[in-house]
Structure formats: structure tokens, C-alpha cells
């Protein structure tokens, strides 16, 4: 089987598995602590309409299942993908359900920790960081020396964790995080990370219609899982490109503390066109000339 066919097979498996998981989960939403499933996973968006967070768990389950079946992956990479995607997804789901908006961003969580308060976002950030390093170690680096291998594991772990957090910052508009994932993943699918990225891209594409129609959203679970898997695929690049990717991730994550990505996208015509592609028209602002209101996507304590 050629590389292109392997990627197509992995993408198809991801889409089918994610759609099947979404159908099963929304048919009988999992209850939690005596609360009905619809109440646990339901949210209200900016239109006052109900949406479900179950798109995120469906993505994680679909990408994980397809990743185990996608041809062209070694056993180590399958294990690394499961650890990165499912681990980040589970931590994201924890923050989806237990988190609050009281502390946001790295600064907010560090300030909370300094006060002796351990936020769900801090737990998620630390967990994703540790999971990224573990996934990088499991995947292996191919370095010839112990010092080189250690350096690569640190770089690769940071890429996985940084990608997981960054993708979550885009989940503020319907379909935005998935569109970013597809745009970033396309060149990876044509390179050395093709087999790794095939299943998550297929799973994301399979769930995009639900997101664009504002019936569901990725939430932290789906966005963190998608970002982590894209990061894992990027670790298959050469050392120079990986260092460039890491620098970009550090820069963008840092910029998110002081710059609104939504404002930048809205004020850049090409980015705004891509952002609105396939979406329902935005509500008319109450005051002429006022910006598009922020939709209540999900309380994201890392944002």
C-alpha cells in the first residue's frame, strides 16, 4: 500500500470512528455524579441555543480507535499517539467539566498556585506537559547519543504540549479549531508525519459539520487531543524544523496572554473569510459597528 493510500485509509477510519462515537454518545449521553447526561455535557452558545460538548470525547475516541488500525505506524508510534491524544483529551474533559473561568492563562494559574489554589486548568497544563514528555519518550527519537536523545525528547514533549494548549485557544468560534487543525495538518500529511496525522484529521473532518452547525463543540477535550496529535506528527520532522515549530508555539502561546486571536482574525480579511466559511451568519450586533459577540463556547481556564 502506498503512502497516499495509507493516509487516505487512516483518514477514512478516523472519520467513520468519530461519527460512530458521536452518534453513540449523543444517543445516550454519559451521566455523572447522579446528573443526567444532557445536563452534564450541555452548554448554551451565543445564540442562546443548546450545544453539546460530546464532540470532544467523540473525536478522542475516534482518533484513538483509528490510530490503532491505521496502516504504516510502528507499535511505538501507535502507543505514543494513544498516550498523547487520549491523555490530553481526558485532561481536557476534566477541565471541561470541573473547570471555571476564575483563572485564565499561564499567569492566572501560576498566580492561583502561589495563593495555594490548585485549579483544574493547572492540573491539565501540568498533566499535558508530563504526557507530552511521556509520548515523546515512547515514540523515540532516533538520536545516536544519550544526550541527543534527551534533548530530542524534551523538544518533542514541548511541541506536543504546546500544540495541545495552542489548539485549545482557537476553540472560540464554530469550526475554527478544526479548520486550523486541517490547515496545519495538511502539510504534515504530505511528509514524515503522514501516518500519525491521518486518523485525527479524518476524525476532525468527520465532526466538522456538527461544529459548523453549532450543534456541538470540541471543548477542551477535543481541542487538546487534536493539538497533541498534530504536535506528535510534527515531532517526525528534522531537528531544525522542529526547533522552528517549537519557537512558533512558544511565541503564539505567549502572545495569547496579551493579544486576542479572535480580534486579529476578525480584522484580517483573508483570515475572517476562512473563519466564516461554512458558518451560520453571526447575530446582528445590538449597537451598529460593535464587534461580533463572544460565543459562550466553554469555560476554558487555560485561555
SULNOR-V516642 format. One line per field, one symbol per residue. ss: DSSP state (@ for helix, = for strand, . for the rest). psi: psi as a letter, one per 30 degrees, with the letter a starting at -180 (. if undefined). Layout:
# SULNOR-V516642
ss: ???
psi: ???
This chain:
# SULNOR-V516642
ss: ..@@@@@@@@@@@@@@@@@@@@@@@@@....=..=.@@@@@===.....===.@@@@@@@@@@@@@@@@.....@@@@@@@@@@@@@@@@@@@@@@@@......@@@@@@@@@@.....@@@@@@@@@@@@@@@@@@@@......@@@@@@@@@@@@@@@@@@@@@@@@......@@@@@@@@@@@@@@....@@@@@@@@@@@@@@@@@@@...=..@@@@@@@@@@@@@@@@....@@@@@@@@@@@@@@@@@.....@@@@@@..@@@@@@@@...........................
psi: kleeeeeeeeeeeeeeeeeeeeeeefeikklkhfkkeeeefklkaffgkklkffeeeeeeeeeeeeeffklgkleeeeeeeeeeeeeeeeeeeeeeffllgekkleeeeeeeefggkjleeeeeeeeeeeeeeeeeeeelfgkfleeeeeeeeeeeeeeeeeeeeeefffhflkfeeeeeeeeefeeefgbfgeeefeeeeeeeeffeeeeefhflleaeeeeeeeeeeeeeeffflleeeeeeeeeeeeeeeeefffkjeeeeeegjeeeeeeefjfllklkkkekkfllkkkkiekjjff.
